[in-house]
Amino acid sequence: MVFLEGVIITILVLTGFRSAVLAAFPASIKRAIGVGIGVFILFIGLVNAGFVRVPVESIPIVNGTIGGQPSTPVTLGNLTGYPVLLSVVGLALAALLTARRVRGALLIAIFATTILAFIVHLVTGADVSNAPGVQGGLPTSFPPPSFATFGAGVFGAAQVFTLLPILTALLVIFSIMLSDFFDTFGTMYGLAEQANLLDNAENLPGNQRVLLVDGAAAAVGGALSASSVTMYIESGAGIAEGARTGLASVVTGALFLACIVLAPITYVIPAEATAPALIIVGFYMTGVLREIDFSDFTEGFPALLAIAVMPLTYSITNGVGAAVVAYAFVKLVAGKAREVHWLMWVVAAAFVVYFALPSVRGWVGA
């Protein structure tokens, strides 16, 4: 289904429909998406650092408590352990080097924090990584890579409608496609905003090529029986260090190829070492907040929903969807429906279906 979704996305790009939809978005939502992604990245960094804890959903909640203790959906983490100490030191170093405009500040902070983690392990015996195949911070094995899933998505595509009811299969493909469509949209604009690549109309010149690569990559990912391959928000770390032309992503891709064989080595770097970089990058991406007109409710309210919903639901698509539906609604009730591009009405309707999908699947027995 991921393969079929990627093929559909590619067709939408080649027909120009995807670019037309992106151009129809108002500037306020485009800017809010960039800010929302920044807050999202910062939130991920805080969680990985241990500053913030998200209670495990599998623990029963009775009368508003988890495990007999008063609980909130998000709460302060354990600030007494070594992981948080490592994160604090790493964040302080990253902030110091960034403030001093040191080239490679984030990378230096990551490696320095990793070395500190090794020292902590040697002194205390505490593990610096809970990753499989890693003990005491060092990889214990190098399992050979497997390519058994290559091509499985292509051959499985022909079986989708025989294994699942047609309506169920269509609903799942639609859900994946919409998520991929707007995850890419949000990430692309957020990163382009950070890199100062947008034009005066808040559009990314040459975005057709970006979208074509993304659609084709999604199909390739499905063909390899993987999740949809798409651009990732962590590219903001490279942009923060000066990446602009795409060469940084090419180098990153080459390193990922090497990691197919050397994957256990990547586990040596603990999440506490990379968390400070995400926090700093999140800060960089929120600067455009000042350009959103919050004095106009019909512009500011949908923008705020985008900014809040992304990190709180761990989904770029959910943030975009909430903003689009709210934008269409408040413009309509404020008597400003003519300000809404007709494609925005189409997108808003699609998102209403998207948010209703869990109920729809229940009705059709999916």
KEKEKOL-556974 format. One record per residue (C-alpha): x, y, z. Coordinates in nm, 2 decimals. Layout:
% KEKEKOL-556974
<rec><X>X</X><Y>Y</Y><Z>Z</Z></rec>
...
//
This chain:
% KEKEKOL-556974
<rec><X>0.00</X><Y>0.00</Y><Z>0.00</Z></rec>
<rec><X>0.29</X><Y>0.23</Y><Z>0.06</Z></rec>
<rec><X>0.42</X><Y>0.15</Y><Z>-0.29</Z></rec>
<rec><X>0.08</X><Y>0.24</Y><Z>-0.44</Z></rec>
<rec><X>0.06</X><Y>0.56</Y><Z>-0.23</Z></rec>
<rec><X>0.40</X><Y>0.66</Y><Z>-0.37</Z></rec>
<rec><X>0.29</X><Y>0.60</Y><Z>-0.72</Z></rec>
<rec><X>-0.03</X><Y>0.81</Y><Z>-0.67</Z></rec>
<rec><X>0.18</X><Y>1.09</Y><Z>-0.51</Z></rec>
<rec><X>0.42</X><Y>1.09</Y><Z>-0.81</Z></rec>
<rec><X>0.13</X><Y>1.12</Y><Z>-1.05</Z></rec>
<rec><X>-0.01</X><Y>1.41</Y><Z>-0.86</Z></rec>
<rec><X>0.32</X><Y>1.58</Y><Z>-0.88</Z></rec>
<rec><X>0.36</X><Y>1.52</Y><Z>-1.26</Z></rec>
<rec><X>0.01</X><Y>1.66</Y><Z>-1.32</Z></rec>
<rec><X>0.10</X><Y>1.98</Y><Z>-1.13</Z></rec>
<rec><X>-0.18</X><Y>1.92</Y><Z>-0.87</Z></rec>
<rec><X>0.05</X><Y>1.89</Y><Z>-0.57</Z></rec>
<rec><X>0.23</X><Y>2.21</Y><Z>-0.65</Z></rec>
<rec><X>-0.10</X><Y>2.39</Y><Z>-0.70</Z></rec>
<rec><X>-0.23</X><Y>2.28</Y><Z>-0.36</Z></rec>
<rec><X>0.09</X><Y>2.40</Y><Z>-0.19</Z></rec>
<rec><X>0.06</X><Y>2.74</Y><Z>-0.36</Z></rec>
<rec><X>-0.30</X><Y>2.78</Y><Z>-0.24</Z></rec>
<rec><X>-0.20</X><Y>2.77</Y><Z>0.12</Z></rec>
<rec><X>-0.20</X><Y>3.12</Y><Z>0.29</Z></rec>
<rec><X>0.12</X><Y>3.26</Y><Z>0.41</Z></rec>
<rec><X>0.01</X><Y>3.25</Y><Z>0.78</Z></rec>
<rec><X>-0.03</X><Y>2.88</Y><Z>0.77</Z></rec>
<rec><X>0.30</X><Y>2.82</Y><Z>0.58</Z></rec>
<rec><X>0.49</X><Y>3.02</Y><Z>0.85</Z></rec>
<rec><X>0.30</X><Y>2.85</Y><Z>1.13</Z></rec>
<rec><X>0.40</X><Y>2.51</Y><Z>0.99</Z></rec>
<rec><X>0.77</X><Y>2.61</Y><Z>1.01</Z></rec>
<rec><X>0.73</X><Y>2.73</Y><Z>1.36</Z></rec>
<rec><X>0.53</X><Y>2.42</Y><Z>1.45</Z></rec>
<rec><X>0.80</X><Y>2.19</Y><Z>1.32</Z></rec>
<rec><X>1.05</X><Y>2.39</Y><Z>1.52</Z></rec>
<rec><X>0.85</X><Y>2.34</Y><Z>1.84</Z></rec>
<rec><X>0.81</X><Y>1.97</Y><Z>1.74</Z></rec>
<rec><X>1.18</X><Y>1.92</Y><Z>1.71</Z></rec>
<rec><X>1.24</X><Y>2.11</Y><Z>2.04</Z></rec>
<rec><X>0.99</X><Y>1.89</Y><Z>2.21</Z></rec>
<rec><X>1.15</X><Y>1.57</Y><Z>2.07</Z></rec>
<rec><X>1.48</X><Y>1.70</Y><Z>2.20</Z></rec>
<rec><X>1.34</X><Y>1.76</Y><Z>2.55</Z></rec>
<rec><X>1.19</X><Y>1.41</Y><Z>2.56</Z></rec>
<rec><X>1.51</X><Y>1.25</Y><Z>2.44</Z></rec>
<rec><X>1.71</X><Y>1.45</Y><Z>2.69</Z></rec>
<rec><X>1.49</X><Y>1.33</Y><Z>2.98</Z></rec>
<rec><X>1.36</X><Y>1.68</Y><Z>3.07</Z></rec>
<rec><X>1.01</X><Y>1.59</Y><Z>2.96</Z></rec>
<rec><X>0.84</X><Y>1.25</Y><Z>3.01</Z></rec>
<rec><X>0.54</X><Y>1.12</Y><Z>2.83</Z></rec>
<rec><X>0.36</X><Y>0.86</Y><Z>3.05</Z></rec>
<rec><X>0.33</X><Y>0.51</Y><Z>2.89</Z></rec>
<rec><X>-0.02</X><Y>0.46</Y><Z>2.76</Z></rec>
<rec><X>-0.02</X><Y>0.09</Y><Z>2.85</Z></rec>
<rec><X>-0.02</X><Y>0.19</Y><Z>3.22</Z></rec>
<rec><X>-0.38</X><Y>0.19</Y><Z>3.35</Z></rec>
<rec><X>-0.52</X><Y>0.54</Y><Z>3.43</Z></rec>
<rec><X>-0.77</X><Y>0.54</Y><Z>3.71</Z></rec>
<rec><X>-0.93</X><Y>0.86</Y><Z>3.84</Z></rec>
<rec><X>-0.67</X><Y>1.07</Y><Z>3.66</Z></rec>
<rec><X>-0.37</X><Y>0.88</Y><Z>3.81</Z></rec>
<rec><X>-0.11</X><Y>0.66</Y><Z>3.67</Z></rec>
<rec><X>0.04</X><Y>0.39</Y><Z>3.90</Z></rec>
<rec><X>-0.13</X><Y>0.55</Y><Z>4.20</Z></rec>
<rec><X>0.04</X><Y>0.89</Y><Z>4.14</Z></rec>
<rec><X>-0.12</X><Y>1.21</Y><Z>4.02</Z></rec>
<rec><X>-0.03</X><Y>1.24</Y><Z>3.65</Z></rec>
<rec><X>-0.06</X><Y>1.47</Y><Z>3.35</Z></rec>
<rec><X>-0.03</X><Y>1.37</Y><Z>2.98</Z></rec>
<rec><X>0.32</X><Y>1.53</Y><Z>2.98</Z></rec>
<rec><X>0.53</X><Y>1.58</Y><Z>3.29</Z></rec>
<rec><X>0.88</X><Y>1.66</Y><Z>3.42</Z></rec>
<rec><X>1.12</X><Y>1.38</Y><Z>3.38</Z></rec>
<rec><X>1.36</X><Y>1.23</Y><Z>3.63</Z></rec>
<rec><X>1.62</X><Y>1.50</Y><Z>3.68</Z></rec>
<rec><X>1.84</X><Y>1.30</Y><Z>3.92</Z></rec>
<rec><X>1.99</X><Y>1.04</Y><Z>3.68</Z></rec>
<rec><X>2.30</X><Y>1.04</Y><Z>3.46</Z></rec>
<rec><X>2.11</X><Y>1.07</Y><Z>3.13</Z></rec>
<rec><X>1.97</X><Y>1.42</Y><Z>3.22</Z></rec>
<rec><X>2.31</X><Y>1.53</Y><Z>3.35</Z></rec>
<rec><X>2.46</X><Y>1.44</Y><Z>3.01</Z></rec>
<rec><X>2.19</X><Y>1.63</Y><Z>2.83</Z></rec>
<rec><X>2.24</X><Y>1.94</Y><Z>3.05</Z></rec>
<rec><X>2.61</X><Y>1.94</Y><Z>2.99</Z></rec>
<rec><X>2.56</X><Y>1.88</Y><Z>2.62</Z></rec>
<rec><X>2.30</X><Y>2.16</Y><Z>2.59</Z></rec>
<rec><X>2.52</X><Y>2.40</Y><Z>2.78</Z></rec>
<rec><X>2.81</X><Y>2.32</Y><Z>2.55</Z></rec>
<rec><X>2.60</X><Y>2.35</Y><Z>2.24</Z></rec>
<rec><X>2.45</X><Y>2.68</Y><Z>2.35</Z></rec>
<rec><X>2.79</X><Y>2.82</Y><Z>2.45</Z></rec>
<rec><X>2.95</X><Y>2.72</Y><Z>2.11</Z></rec>
<rec><X>2.65</X><Y>2.85</Y><Z>1.92</Z></rec>
<rec><X>2.64</X><Y>3.18</Y><Z>2.10</Z></rec>
<rec><X>3.02</X><Y>3.21</Y><Z>2.02</Z></rec>
<rec><X>2.94</X><Y>3.13</Y><Z>1.66</Z></rec>
<rec><X>3.18</X><Y>2.84</Y><Z>1.65</Z></rec>
<rec><X>3.16</X><Y>2.64</Y><Z>1.33</Z></rec>
<rec><X>3.03</X><Y>2.29</Y><Z>1.38</Z></rec>
<rec><X>2.90</X><Y>2.38</Y><Z>1.73</Z></rec>
<rec><X>2.63</X><Y>2.11</Y><Z>1.72</Z></rec>
<rec><X>2.86</X><Y>1.83</Y><Z>1.60</Z></rec>
<rec><X>3.13</X><Y>1.93</Y><Z>1.86</Z></rec>
<rec><X>2.86</X><Y>1.91</Y><Z>2.13</Z></rec>
<rec><X>2.74</X><Y>1.57</Y><Z>2.02</Z></rec>
<rec><X>3.08</X><Y>1.42</Y><Z>2.02</Z></rec>
<rec><X>3.19</X><Y>1.58</Y><Z>2.34</Z></rec>
<rec><X>2.87</X><Y>1.45</Y><Z>2.52</Z></rec>
<rec><X>2.93</X><Y>1.10</Y><Z>2.37</Z></rec>
<rec><X>3.28</X><Y>1.10</Y><Z>2.52</Z></rec>
<rec><X>3.15</X><Y>1.22</Y><Z>2.85</Z></rec>
<rec><X>2.90</X><Y>0.93</Y><Z>2.84</Z></rec>
<rec><X>3.19</X><Y>0.69</Y><Z>2.80</Z></rec>
<rec><X>3.36</X><Y>0.84</Y><Z>3.10</Z></rec>
<rec><X>3.04</X><Y>0.81</Y><Z>3.30</Z></rec>
<rec><X>3.03</X><Y>0.44</Y><Z>3.21</Z></rec>
<rec><X>3.39</X><Y>0.38</Y><Z>3.30</Z></rec>
<rec><X>3.35</X><Y>0.55</Y><Z>3.64</Z></rec>
<rec><X>3.00</X><Y>0.43</Y><Z>3.74</Z></rec>
<rec><X>2.94</X><Y>0.12</Y><Z>3.52</Z></rec>
<rec><X>2.62</X><Y>0.27</Y><Z>3.38</Z></rec>
<rec><X>2.53</X><Y>0.19</Y><Z>3.02</Z></rec>
<rec><X>2.53</X><Y>0.48</Y><Z>2.78</Z></rec>
<rec><X>2.29</X><Y>0.31</Y><Z>2.54</Z></rec>
<rec><X>2.00</X><Y>0.07</Y><Z>2.57</Z></rec>
<rec><X>2.02</X><Y>-0.02</Y><Z>2.20</Z></rec>
<rec><X>2.02</X><Y>-0.39</Y><Z>2.10</Z></rec>
<rec><X>2.37</X><Y>-0.53</Y><Z>2.05</Z></rec>
<rec><X>2.53</X><Y>-0.27</Y><Z>2.26</Z></rec>
<rec><X>2.67</X><Y>-0.33</Y><Z>2.61</Z></rec>
<rec><X>2.86</X><Y>-0.07</Y><Z>2.82</Z></rec>
<rec><X>2.84</X><Y>0.17</Y><Z>2.53</Z></rec>
<rec><X>3.02</X><Y>-0.06</Y><Z>2.28</Z></rec>
<rec><X>2.87</X><Y>-0.27</Y><Z>2.01</Z></rec>
<rec><X>2.90</X><Y>-0.64</Y><Z>2.08</Z></rec>
<rec><X>2.81</X><Y>-0.78</Y><Z>1.73</Z></rec>
<rec><X>2.78</X><Y>-0.68</Y><Z>1.37</Z></rec>
<rec><X>2.48</X><Y>-0.88</Y><Z>1.22</Z></rec>
<rec><X>2.49</X><Y>-0.90</Y><Z>0.85</Z></rec>
<rec><X>2.24</X><Y>-0.69</Y><Z>0.66</Z></rec>
<rec><X>1.93</X><Y>-0.85</Y><Z>0.51</Z></rec>
<rec><X>1.78</X><Y>-0.76</Y><Z>0.18</Z></rec>
<rec><X>1.50</X><Y>-1.01</Y><Z>0.19</Z></rec>
<rec><X>1.23</X><Y>-0.75</Y><Z>0.16</Z></rec>
<rec><X>1.35</X><Y>-0.60</Y><Z>-0.17</Z></rec>
<rec><X>1.07</X><Y>-0.60</Y><Z>-0.42</Z></rec>
<rec><X>0.81</X><Y>-0.73</Y><Z>-0.17</Z></rec>
<rec><X>0.61</X><Y>-0.41</Y><Z>-0.20</Z></rec>
<rec><X>0.58</X><Y>-0.43</Y><Z>-0.58</Z></rec>
<rec><X>0.46</X><Y>-0.79</Y><Z>-0.58</Z></rec>
<rec><X>0.24</X><Y>-0.73</Y><Z>-0.27</Z></rec>
<rec><X>0.06</X><Y>-0.44</Y><Z>-0.45</Z></rec>
<rec><X>-0.12</X><Y>-0.68</Y><Z>-0.67</Z></rec>
<rec><X>-0.26</X><Y>-0.86</Y><Z>-0.37</Z></rec>
<rec><X>-0.38</X><Y>-0.56</Y><Z>-0.17</Z></rec>
<rec><X>-0.73</X><Y>-0.58</Y><Z>-0.31</Z></rec>
<rec><X>-0.76</X><Y>-0.95</Y><Z>-0.27</Z></rec>
<rec><X>-0.64</X><Y>-0.96</Y><Z>0.09</Z></rec>
<rec><X>-0.85</X><Y>-0.66</Y><Z>0.20</Z></rec>
<rec><X>-1.20</X><Y>-0.53</Y><Z>0.12</Z></rec>
<rec><X>-1.17</X><Y>-0.27</Y><Z>-0.16</Z></rec>
<rec><X>-1.31</X><Y>0.01</Y><Z>0.06</Z></rec>
<rec><X>-1.08</X><Y>-0.08</Y><Z>0.35</Z></rec>
<rec><X>-0.77</X><Y>-0.08</Y><Z>0.12</Z></rec>
<rec><X>-0.87</X><Y>0.25</Y><Z>-0.04</Z></rec>
<rec><X>-0.92</X><Y>0.41</Y><Z>0.30</Z></rec>
<rec><X>-0.58</X><Y>0.30</Y><Z>0.42</Z></rec>
<rec><X>-0.40</X><Y>0.41</Y><Z>0.10</Z></rec>
<rec><X>-0.58</X><Y>0.75</Y><Z>0.13</Z></rec>
<rec><X>-0.47</X><Y>0.79</Y><Z>0.49</Z></rec>
<rec><X>-0.11</X><Y>0.71</Y><Z>0.41</Z></rec>
<rec><X>-0.11</X><Y>0.93</Y><Z>0.10</Z></rec>
<rec><X>-0.26</X><Y>1.23</Y><Z>0.29</Z></rec>
<rec><X>-0.01</X><Y>1.19</Y><Z>0.57</Z></rec>
<rec><X>0.28</X><Y>1.17</Y><Z>0.32</Z></rec>
<rec><X>0.15</X><Y>1.46</Y><Z>0.11</Z></rec>
<rec><X>0.13</X><Y>1.70</Y><Z>0.40</Z></rec>
<rec><X>0.42</X><Y>1.57</Y><Z>0.61</Z></rec>
<rec><X>0.64</X><Y>1.66</Y><Z>0.31</Z></rec>
<rec><X>0.46</X><Y>1.99</Y><Z>0.26</Z></rec>
<rec><X>0.52</X><Y>2.09</Y><Z>0.62</Z></rec>
<rec><X>0.88</X><Y>1.97</Y><Z>0.64</Z></rec>
<rec><X>0.97</X><Y>2.13</Y><Z>0.30</Z></rec>
<rec><X>0.84</X><Y>2.47</Y><Z>0.40</Z></rec>
<rec><X>0.97</X><Y>2.46</Y><Z>0.75</Z></rec>
<rec><X>1.33</X><Y>2.37</Y><Z>0.63</Z></rec>
<rec><X>1.31</X><Y>2.62</Y><Z>0.34</Z></rec>
<rec><X>1.20</X><Y>2.89</Y><Z>0.58</Z></rec>
<rec><X>1.50</X><Y>2.82</Y><Z>0.81</Z></rec>
<rec><X>1.74</X><Y>2.82</Y><Z>0.51</Z></rec>
<rec><X>1.59</X><Y>3.15</Y><Z>0.37</Z></rec>
<rec><X>1.50</X><Y>2.99</Y><Z>0.04</Z></rec>
<rec><X>1.14</X><Y>3.10</Y><Z>0.01</Z></rec>
<rec><X>1.05</X><Y>3.38</Y><Z>-0.23</Z></rec>
<rec><X>0.83</X><Y>3.69</Y><Z>-0.15</Z></rec>
<rec><X>0.51</X><Y>3.48</Y><Z>-0.19</Z></rec>
<rec><X>0.64</X><Y>3.23</Y><Z>0.07</Z></rec>
<rec><X>0.69</X><Y>2.97</Y><Z>-0.21</Z></rec>
<rec><X>0.99</X><Y>2.75</Y><Z>-0.27</Z></rec>
<rec><X>1.13</X><Y>2.80</Y><Z>-0.62</Z></rec>
<rec><X>1.17</X><Y>2.47</Y><Z>-0.80</Z></rec>
<rec><X>0.95</X><Y>2.28</Y><Z>-0.55</Z></rec>
<rec><X>0.82</X><Y>2.06</Y><Z>-0.83</Z></rec>
<rec><X>1.16</X><Y>1.89</Y><Z>-0.84</Z></rec>
<rec><X>1.16</X><Y>1.85</Y><Z>-0.46</Z></rec>
<rec><X>0.81</X><Y>1.70</Y><Z>-0.47</Z></rec>
<rec><X>0.89</X><Y>1.46</Y><Z>-0.76</Z></rec>
<rec><X>1.19</X><Y>1.32</Y><Z>-0.57</Z></rec>
<rec><X>0.97</X><Y>1.28</Y><Z>-0.26</Z></rec>
<rec><X>0.70</X><Y>1.10</Y><Z>-0.45</Z></rec>
<rec><X>0.94</X><Y>0.87</Y><Z>-0.63</Z></rec>
<rec><X>1.12</X><Y>0.79</Y><Z>-0.30</Z></rec>
<rec><X>0.79</X><Y>0.70</Y><Z>-0.13</Z></rec>
<rec><X>0.73</X><Y>0.44</Y><Z>-0.41</Z></rec>
<rec><X>1.08</X><Y>0.31</Y><Z>-0.38</Z></rec>
<rec><X>1.04</X><Y>0.27</Y><Z>0.00</Z></rec>
<rec><X>0.72</X><Y>0.08</Y><Z>-0.05</Z></rec>
<rec><X>0.89</X><Y>-0.14</Y><Z>-0.32</Z></rec>
<rec><X>1.15</X><Y>-0.23</Y><Z>-0.06</Z></rec>
<rec><X>0.88</X><Y>-0.31</Y><Z>0.19</Z></rec>
<rec><X>0.98</X><Y>-0.02</Y><Z>0.41</Z></rec>
<rec><X>0.78</X><Y>0.28</Y><Z>0.54</Z></rec>
<rec><X>0.73</X><Y>0.57</Y><Z>0.31</Z></rec>
<rec><X>1.07</X><Y>0.74</Y><Z>0.23</Z></rec>
<rec><X>1.04</X><Y>1.11</Y><Z>0.27</Z></rec>
<rec><X>1.24</X><Y>1.42</Y><Z>0.38</Z></rec>
<rec><X>1.31</X><Y>1.45</Y><Z>0.75</Z></rec>
<rec><X>1.29</X><Y>1.74</Y><Z>0.99</Z></rec>
<rec><X>1.63</X><Y>1.66</Y><Z>1.13</Z></rec>
<rec><X>1.78</X><Y>1.82</Y><Z>0.82</Z></rec>
<rec><X>1.73</X><Y>2.14</Y><Z>1.02</Z></rec>
<rec><X>2.05</X><Y>2.04</Y><Z>1.20</Z></rec>
<rec><X>2.25</X><Y>2.06</Y><Z>0.88</Z></rec>
<rec><X>2.08</X><Y>2.39</Y><Z>0.78</Z></rec>
<rec><X>2.18</X><Y>2.53</Y><Z>1.12</Z></rec>
<rec><X>2.54</X><Y>2.46</Y><Z>1.03</Z></rec>
<rec><X>2.51</X><Y>2.63</Y><Z>0.69</Z></rec>
<rec><X>2.38</X><Y>2.36</Y><Z>0.45</Z></rec>
<rec><X>2.20</X><Y>2.51</Y><Z>0.16</Z></rec>
<rec><X>2.28</X><Y>2.33</Y><Z>-0.17</Z></rec>
<rec><X>2.18</X><Y>1.97</Y><Z>-0.09</Z></rec>
<rec><X>2.53</X><Y>1.84</Y><Z>-0.06</Z></rec>
<rec><X>2.49</X><Y>1.79</Y><Z>0.31</Z></rec>
<rec><X>2.20</X><Y>1.55</Y><Z>0.24</Z></rec>
<rec><X>2.40</X><Y>1.36</Y><Z>-0.02</Z></rec>
<rec><X>2.67</X><Y>1.31</Y><Z>0.23</Z></rec>
<rec><X>2.41</X><Y>1.21</Y><Z>0.49</Z></rec>
<rec><X>2.27</X><Y>0.95</Y><Z>0.25</Z></rec>
<rec><X>2.62</X><Y>0.81</Y><Z>0.18</Z></rec>
<rec><X>2.68</X><Y>0.77</Y><Z>0.55</Z></rec>
<rec><X>2.34</X><Y>0.60</Y><Z>0.59</Z></rec>
<rec><X>2.45</X><Y>0.35</Y><Z>0.32</Z></rec>
<rec><X>2.76</X><Y>0.28</Y><Z>0.52</Z></rec>
<rec><X>2.55</X><Y>0.23</Y><Z>0.83</Z></rec>
<rec><X>2.37</X><Y>-0.06</Y><Z>0.66</Z></rec>
<rec><X>2.68</X><Y>-0.26</Y><Z>0.76</Z></rec>
<rec><X>2.80</X><Y>-0.05</Y><Z>1.05</Z></rec>
<rec><X>2.47</X><Y>0.01</Y><Z>1.22</Z></rec>
<rec><X>2.58</X><Y>-0.10</Y><Z>1.57</Z></rec>
<rec><X>2.84</X><Y>0.17</Y><Z>1.58</Z></rec>
<rec><X>2.57</X><Y>0.44</Y><Z>1.55</Z></rec>
<rec><X>2.42</X><Y>0.31</Y><Z>1.87</Z></rec>
<rec><X>2.73</X><Y>0.43</Y><Z>2.06</Z></rec>
<rec><X>2.60</X><Y>0.78</Y><Z>2.04</Z></rec>
<rec><X>2.33</X><Y>0.81</Y><Z>2.31</Z></rec>
<rec><X>2.01</X><Y>1.00</Y><Z>2.26</Z></rec>
<rec><X>2.12</X><Y>1.24</Y><Z>2.53</Z></rec>
<rec><X>2.40</X><Y>1.35</Y><Z>2.31</Z></rec>
<rec><X>2.19</X><Y>1.44</Y><Z>2.01</Z></rec>
<rec><X>1.90</X><Y>1.59</Y><Z>2.21</Z></rec>
<rec><X>2.08</X><Y>1.93</Y><Z>2.27</Z></rec>
<rec><X>2.12</X><Y>1.97</Y><Z>1.89</Z></rec>
<rec><X>1.75</X><Y>1.92</Y><Z>1.83</Z></rec>
<rec><X>1.67</X><Y>2.18</Y><Z>2.10</Z></rec>
<rec><X>1.90</X><Y>2.43</Y><Z>1.94</Z></rec>
<rec><X>1.76</X><Y>2.36</Y><Z>1.59</Z></rec>
<rec><X>1.41</X><Y>2.40</Y><Z>1.72</Z></rec>
<rec><X>1.50</X><Y>2.74</Y><Z>1.84</Z></rec>
<rec><X>1.63</X><Y>2.84</Y><Z>1.50</Z></rec>
<rec><X>1.30</X><Y>2.73</Y><Z>1.33</Z></rec>
<rec><X>1.07</X><Y>2.93</Y><Z>1.56</Z></rec>
<rec><X>1.21</X><Y>3.28</Y><Z>1.46</Z></rec>
<rec><X>0.94</X><Y>3.33</Y><Z>1.19</Z></rec>
<rec><X>0.67</X><Y>3.34</Y><Z>1.46</Z></rec>
<rec><X>0.70</X><Y>3.72</Y><Z>1.47</Z></rec>
<rec><X>0.58</X><Y>3.74</Y><Z>1.11</Z></rec>
<rec><X>0.24</X><Y>3.58</Y><Z>1.18</Z></rec>
<rec><X>-0.04</X><Y>3.83</Y><Z>1.23</Z></rec>
<rec><X>-0.21</X><Y>3.72</Y><Z>1.55</Z></rec>
<rec><X>-0.42</X><Y>4.04</Y><Z>1.56</Z></rec>
<rec><X>-0.64</X><Y>3.89</Y><Z>1.29</Z></rec>
<rec><X>-0.82</X><Y>3.59</Y><Z>1.45</Z></rec>
<rec><X>-0.90</X><Y>3.43</Y><Z>1.11</Z></rec>
<rec><X>-0.52</X><Y>3.42</Y><Z>1.04</Z></rec>
<rec><X>-0.38</X><Y>3.38</Y><Z>1.39</Z></rec>
<rec><X>-0.61</X><Y>3.11</Y><Z>1.54</Z></rec>
<rec><X>-0.54</X><Y>2.85</Y><Z>1.26</Z></rec>
<rec><X>-0.17</X><Y>2.93</Y><Z>1.28</Z></rec>
<rec><X>-0.17</X><Y>2.87</Y><Z>1.66</Z></rec>
<rec><X>-0.34</X><Y>2.53</Y><Z>1.61</Z></rec>
<rec><X>-0.07</X><Y>2.42</Y><Z>1.36</Z></rec>
<rec><X>0.20</X><Y>2.52</Y><Z>1.61</Z></rec>
<rec><X>0.04</X><Y>2.34</Y><Z>1.91</Z></rec>
<rec><X>-0.11</X><Y>2.03</Y><Z>1.75</Z></rec>
<rec><X>0.22</X><Y>1.92</Y><Z>1.58</Z></rec>
<rec><X>0.42</X><Y>1.85</Y><Z>1.89</Z></rec>
<rec><X>0.13</X><Y>1.75</Y><Z>2.11</Z></rec>
<rec><X>0.02</X><Y>1.48</Y><Z>1.87</Z></rec>
<rec><X>0.37</X><Y>1.39</Y><Z>1.74</Z></rec>
<rec><X>0.25</X><Y>1.45</Y><Z>1.38</Z></rec>
<rec><X>0.31</X><Y>1.72</Y><Z>1.12</Z></rec>
<rec><X>0.01</X><Y>1.61</Y><Z>0.93</Z></rec>
<rec><X>-0.22</X><Y>1.65</Y><Z>1.22</Z></rec>
<rec><X>-0.10</X><Y>2.00</Y><Z>1.28</Z></rec>
<rec><X>-0.15</X><Y>2.09</Y><Z>0.91</Z></rec>
<rec><X>-0.49</X><Y>1.93</Y><Z>0.91</Z></rec>
<rec><X>-0.61</X><Y>2.11</Y><Z>1.22</Z></rec>
<rec><X>-0.49</X><Y>2.45</Y><Z>1.08</Z></rec>
<rec><X>-0.65</X><Y>2.39</Y><Z>0.74</Z></rec>
<rec><X>-0.99</X><Y>2.29</Y><Z>0.88</Z></rec>
<rec><X>-0.99</X><Y>2.58</Y><Z>1.13</Z></rec>
<rec><X>-0.88</X><Y>2.83</Y><Z>0.86</Z></rec>
<rec><X>-1.17</X><Y>2.73</Y><Z>0.63</Z></rec>
<rec><X>-1.42</X><Y>2.74</Y><Z>0.91</Z></rec>
<rec><X>-1.33</X><Y>3.07</Y><Z>1.07</Z></rec>
<rec><X>-1.31</X><Y>3.24</Y><Z>0.73</Z></rec>
<rec><X>-1.65</X><Y>3.11</Y><Z>0.65</Z></rec>
<rec><X>-1.82</X><Y>3.22</Y><Z>0.97</Z></rec>
<rec><X>-1.64</X><Y>3.56</Y><Z>0.96</Z></rec>
<rec><X>-1.79</X><Y>3.62</Y><Z>0.61</Z></rec>
<rec><X>-1.45</X><Y>3.60</Y><Z>0.44</Z></rec>
<rec><X>-1.50</X><Y>3.28</Y><Z>0.25</Z></rec>
<rec><X>-1.39</X><Y>3.45</Y><Z>-0.07</Z></rec>
<rec><X>-1.04</X><Y>3.49</Y><Z>0.08</Z></rec>
<rec><X>-1.01</X><Y>3.11</Y><Z>0.08</Z></rec>
<rec><X>-0.86</X><Y>2.95</Y><Z>-0.24</Z></rec>
<rec><X>-1.09</X><Y>2.68</Y><Z>-0.38</Z></rec>
<rec><X>-0.82</X><Y>2.42</Y><Z>-0.34</Z></rec>
<rec><X>-0.81</X><Y>2.50</Y><Z>0.03</Z></rec>
<rec><X>-1.18</X><Y>2.39</Y><Z>0.05</Z></rec>
<rec><X>-1.09</X><Y>2.06</Y><Z>-0.12</Z></rec>
<rec><X>-0.80</X><Y>2.01</Y><Z>0.13</Z></rec>
<rec><X>-1.02</X><Y>2.10</Y><Z>0.42</Z></rec>
<rec><X>-1.28</X><Y>1.84</Y><Z>0.31</Z></rec>
<rec><X>-1.00</X><Y>1.58</Y><Z>0.27</Z></rec>
<rec><X>-0.88</X><Y>1.65</Y><Z>0.62</Z></rec>
<rec><X>-1.23</X><Y>1.61</Y><Z>0.76</Z></rec>
<rec><X>-1.24</X><Y>1.27</Y><Z>0.60</Z></rec>
<rec><X>-0.88</X><Y>1.20</Y><Z>0.74</Z></rec>
<rec><X>-0.98</X><Y>1.28</Y><Z>1.09</Z></rec>
<rec><X>-1.30</X><Y>1.08</Y><Z>1.06</Z></rec>
<rec><X>-1.12</X><Y>0.77</Y><Z>0.92</Z></rec>
<rec><X>-1.09</X><Y>0.58</Y><Z>1.26</Z></rec>
<rec><X>-1.47</X><Y>0.60</Y><Z>1.28</Z></rec>
<rec><X>-1.52</X><Y>0.52</Y><Z>0.92</Z></rec>
<rec><X>-1.30</X><Y>0.21</Y><Z>0.94</Z></rec>
<rec><X>-1.50</X><Y>0.09</Y><Z>1.24</Z></rec>
<rec><X>-1.82</X><Y>0.13</Y><Z>1.04</Z></rec>
<rec><X>-1.68</X><Y>-0.08</Y><Z>0.75</Z></rec>
<rec><X>-1.51</X><Y>-0.33</Y><Z>0.97</Z></rec>
<rec><X>-1.16</X><Y>-0.23</Y><Z>0.88</Z></rec>
//
